[in-house]
């Protein structure tokens, strides 16, 4: 009876051990830790400036913007010339002007300078708005293509080597998605 109890106990332990091993084997594998996930993350890169220049519609948008901006720049230059002329005239006449006349001319120069500063600020704001109107839809199209490519190829991240402050000094050309993005944009793919 003692022998039977020992045998039953051993069989029970063996069964429990077997169930434990089978139970562990049936559990899902633990998820890789974050460091492993980052090490296996897939990536690519694009040269956004090159893509932008080769995107259909960009050359026309840039030409339109440059034409409009040239007229705005001309307007600012005319105001600057008027201010410079007024300053030169004041400097030449300052010695012979009465204190009251000198103050009036100085106030006039301040007004001209304020007008120039305000108009310059207005035109810069207008230029930024106009550039966003012209180039914004093109940039959105480019972003949709890049996002689609990232999802399609299951990439974790796509870097822009044209971005200011880019610190990428060397990269495998296989990771360059620029040509693919340009082809899709030129082919009408979104």
PERABEL-V892411 format. One record per backbone hydrogen bond with DSSP energy under -0.5 kcal/mol. CO is the residue of the C=O (numbers start at 1). NH is the residue of the N-H. If there is no record, write none. Layout:
co->CO nh->NH
co->CO nh->NH
This chain:
co->1 nh->5
co->2 nh->6
co->3 nh->7
co->4 nh->8
co->5 nh->9
co->6 nh->10
co->7 nh->11
co->8 nh->12
co->9 nh->13
co->10 nh->14
co->11 nh->15
co->12 nh->16
co->13 nh->17
co->14 nh->18
co->15 nh->19
co->16 nh->20
co->17 nh->21
co->18 nh->22
co->19 nh->23
co->20 nh->24
co->21 nh->25
co->22 nh->26
co->23 nh->27
co->24 nh->27
co->33 nh->37
co->34 nh->38
co->35 nh->39
co->36 nh->40
co->37 nh->41
co->38 nh->41
co->42 nh->156
co->42 nh->157
co->44 nh->159
co->45 nh->177
co->46 nh->48
co->46 nh->161
co->46 nh->162
co->47 nh->51
co->48 nh->52
co->49 nh->53
co->50 nh->54
co->51 nh->55
co->52 nh->55
co->55 nh->58
co->57 nh->61
co->58 nh->62
co->59 nh->63
co->60 nh->64
co->61 nh->65
co->62 nh->66
co->63 nh->67
co->64 nh->68
co->65 nh->69
co->66 nh->70
co->67 nh->71
co->68 nh->72
co->69 nh->73
co->70 nh->74
co->71 nh->75
co->72 nh->76
co->73 nh->77
co->74 nh->78
co->75 nh->79
co->76 nh->80
co->77 nh->81
co->78 nh->82
co->79 nh->83
co->80 nh->84
co->81 nh->85
co->82 nh->86
co->83 nh->87
co->84 nh->88
co->85 nh->89
co->86 nh->90
co->87 nh->91
co->88 nh->92
co->89 nh->93
co->90 nh->94
co->93 nh->96
co->93 nh->97
co->98 nh->102
co->99 nh->103
co->100 nh->104
co->101 nh->105
co->102 nh->106
co->103 nh->107
co->104 nh->108
co->105 nh->109
co->106 nh->110
co->107 nh->111
co->108 nh->112
co->109 nh->113
co->110 nh->114
co->111 nh->115
co->112 nh->116
co->113 nh->117
co->114 nh->118
co->115 nh->119
co->116 nh->120
co->117 nh->121
co->118 nh->122
co->119 nh->123
co->120 nh->124
co->121 nh->125
co->122 nh->126
co->123 nh->127
co->124 nh->128
co->125 nh->129
co->126 nh->130
co->127 nh->131
co->128 nh->132
co->129 nh->133
co->130 nh->134
co->131 nh->135
co->131 nh->136
co->132 nh->136
co->135 nh->139
co->136 nh->140
co->137 nh->141
co->138 nh->142
co->139 nh->143
co->140 nh->144
co->141 nh->145
co->142 nh->146
co->143 nh->147
co->144 nh->148
co->145 nh->149
co->146 nh->150
co->147 nh->151
co->148 nh->152
co->149 nh->153
co->150 nh->155
co->151 nh->154
co->157 nh->44
co->159 nh->46
co->159 nh->161
co->160 nh->163
co->163 nh->166
co->167 nh->169
co->172 nh->175
co->173 nh->176
co->175 nh->45
co->175 nh->177
co->177 nh->181
co->178 nh->182
co->179 nh->183
co->180 nh->184
co->181 nh->185
co->182 nh->186
co->183 nh->187
co->184 nh->189
co->185 nh->188
